[in-house]
Amino acid sequence: MCYIGPFDSLSSGEQTKVLLAALFLKENSFLLIDEPTNHLDMNARRLVSDYLGAKSGFILVSHDRSFLDNCVDHILSINKTNVDIQKGNFSDWWENKQRQDNYELAANDKLRKDIKRLSDSSKRTGSWSHEVEKTKNGTRNSGSKVDKGYIGHKAEKMMKRSKAMEQRQQSAIEERSSSLKI
């Protein structure tokens, strides 16, 4: 005959095992188990892992990746912009997450390059009309008189065109900037 003393006389690891077993006694409940491997030695971790691997209907929080791999068949990930649920263990989820992160980094690089190209193009476009306007006064080398009205008219048309183009480019920059995943 084995006598077990009061709950308080148990070690932290033994208390964890008792509480974990007691949680599964309630039917139709969905358990939240937070760091069940704290205070457990390797053998106890293995026992708890095997026990949880045979159970269903719980959410497990743990920093022990190999423990998670042995106990879970879905991963719920709470991200900055969404909540993601994936079938599989932690290693499967981690591999998918790294693949997704790499894809997003590559997409961000492409967007940043596109934004820089559009920004440079916008600056170039903005300087067109200024260049045309400068020719209004002519050059001393040419010796000919220029038609300032005609050149002013051309500069104004160029300015309107460049401003419209700048606006389209700025809109494209803003659209691409909003697509960046930081």
HELIX and SHEET records of a PDB file:
HELIX    1   1 PHE A    7  SER A    9  5                                   3    
HELIX    2   2 SER A   12  LEU A   23  1                                  12    
HELIX    3   3 MET A   42  GLY A   53  1                                  12    
HELIX    4   4 ARG A   65  CYS A   71  1                                   7    
HELIX    5   5 PHE A   90  LYS A  134  1                                  45    
HELIX    6   6 THR A  135  ASN A  137  5                                   3    
HELIX    7   7 LYS A  148  SER A  179  1                                  32    
SHEET    1   A 2 LEU A  31  ASP A  34  0                                        
SHEET    2   A 2 PHE A  58  VAL A  61  1                                        
SHEET    1   B 2 HIS A  74  ILE A  78  0                                        
SHEET    2   B 2 VAL A  83  LYS A  87 -1                                        
END                                                                             
